[in-house]
Amino acid sequence: MARSPPDLARDMPQLTLNALEFHYLDVGSGPGVLLLHGFPDSSALWRHQVPVLVDAGYRVVAPDLRGFGASARPPARADYRVELLLGDILALLDALGLEEVHVLCHDWGASLGWLLAALHAPRVTSLTALSVGHPQSFYGAGFGQRARSWYMLLFQFEELAERLLMADDWALLRDFTGHHAEVRRWIGDLSRPGALTAALNWYRANAHPAQTFRRLDFPRVAVPTLGIWGSADPYLEEAQMAGSAAHVDAAWRYERLEGAGHWLPLDRPAAVNRLVLEWIAA
């Protein structure tokens, strides 16, 4: 039987990578599974997956990515360029002696997971992307996806976005996340000095209107890939995930979770765990 979800924020080790301090979870033994969270999360997003994966015989690594959780929060927008974020992941794998891992990723972490699989395929045994599809598919998903991504424009306004999100006891963030049960944790994390700006800098460095939805030439993915999307996701359309099949030159599987929202690891842990275990075992 799987153990109770751990408190991932407690006694996490840290490493210096690329001159920054990173906190991470490293538990279990066996084939490696790398868990990459997104906005506005931390490694705590995976608290329902970690014990299940460990009990199934895997070594699980779940970092607080740059700017999130207990990891370093450099101040400049340029510090969050996607090539630097990818460099953090590669440095972490090297430091922990992990030549190859299964990758389970969500939201911005999914964007990084796709990039890792596309550019460093020998390091990725399999990819499981939650909610966010292949970037080429995302950017080509049409006006419906552009409309759902309205917040990316708001987040570009430095200082103004911060003020709007924090006003009236974080009312806009609460509304934006649908008053999710996790919102108290998010507010606690983002209330620390520099944390909200660091989180928004992921969008400012990588999703500026000058580059968002333009024609891209993003590399194709040649590792086995599972895409999972929730039919009630308010931020992402099905087409951007289902259409990822056209950009994968390996085994592809798509799973639609009816009635599920955006935060699949928290809201549908049993379904996510079952699908992930089936996929990486295969």
JOLINUR-V372080 format. One record per backbone hydrogen bond with DSSP energy under -1.0 kcal/mol. NH is the residue of the N-H (numbers start at 1). CO is the residue of the C=O. If there is no record, write none. Layout:
nh->(NH | NH)
co->(CO | CO)
This chain:
nh->(8 | 10 | 15 | 17 | 20 | 22 | 24 | 25 | 27 | 33 | 34 | 35 | 36 | 41 | 45 | 46 | 47 | 49 | 50 | 53 | 54 | 55 | 56 | 57 | 58 | 59 | 60 | 61 | 62 | 64 | 67 | 68 | 71 | 72 | 79 | 80 | 81 | 84 | 85 | 86 | 87 | 88 | 89 | 90 | 91 | 92 | 93 | 94 | 95 | 96 | 97 | 98 | 101 | 102 | 103 | 104 | 105 | 106 | 107 | 109 | 111 | 112 | 113 | 114 | 115 | 116 | 117 | 118 | 119 | 120 | 123 | 124 | 125 | 127 | 128 | 129 | 130 | 131 | 132 | 138 | 139 | 141 | 146 | 147 | 148 | 149 | 150 | 152 | 153 | 154 | 155 | 156 | 157 | 158 | 160 | 161 | 163 | 164 | 165 | 166 | 167 | 170 | 171 | 174 | 175 | 176 | 177 | 178 | 179 | 183 | 186 | 187 | 188 | 189 | 190 | 191 | 192 | 195 | 198 | 199 | 200 | 201 | 202 | 204 | 205 | 207 | 211 | 212 | 214 | 221 | 225 | 226 | 227 | 228 | 229 | 231 | 232 | 233 | 241 | 242 | 243 | 244 | 245 | 246 | 247 | 248 | 249 | 253 | 255 | 257 | 260 | 264 | 267 | 268 | 272 | 273 | 274 | 275 | 276 | 277 | 278 | 279 | 280 | 281 | 282)
co->(6 | 7 | 22 | 20 | 17 | 15 | 13 | 62 | 60 | 59 | 102 | 61 | 104 | 38 | 42 | 43 | 44 | 46 | 46 | 49 | 50 | 51 | 52 | 54 | 53 | 31 | 27 | 33 | 25 | 23 | 72 | 65 | 68 | 21 | 76 | 77 | 78 | 81 | 81 | 82 | 83 | 84 | 85 | 86 | 87 | 88 | 89 | 90 | 91 | 92 | 94 | 93 | 123 | 32 | 126 | 34 | 128 | 36 | 130 | 106 | 107 | 108 | 109 | 110 | 111 | 112 | 113 | 114 | 115 | 116 | 120 | 121 | 101 | 224 | 103 | 226 | 105 | 228 | 130 | 134 | 135 | 138 | 142 | 143 | 144 | 145 | 147 | 149 | 150 | 150 | 151 | 153 | 154 | 156 | 158 | 157 | 159 | 160 | 161 | 162 | 163 | 166 | 167 | 170 | 171 | 172 | 173 | 175 | 174 | 180 | 182 | 183 | 184 | 185 | 186 | 187 | 189 | 192 | 194 | 195 | 196 | 197 | 199 | 200 | 201 | 203 | 208 | 208 | 211 | 247 | 251 | 127 | 253 | 129 | 255 | 257 | 260 | 230 | 238 | 238 | 239 | 241 | 242 | 243 | 244 | 245 | 221 | 225 | 227 | 229 | 257 | 262 | 263 | 264 | 268 | 269 | 270 | 271 | 272 | 273 | 274 | 275 | 276 | 277 | 278)
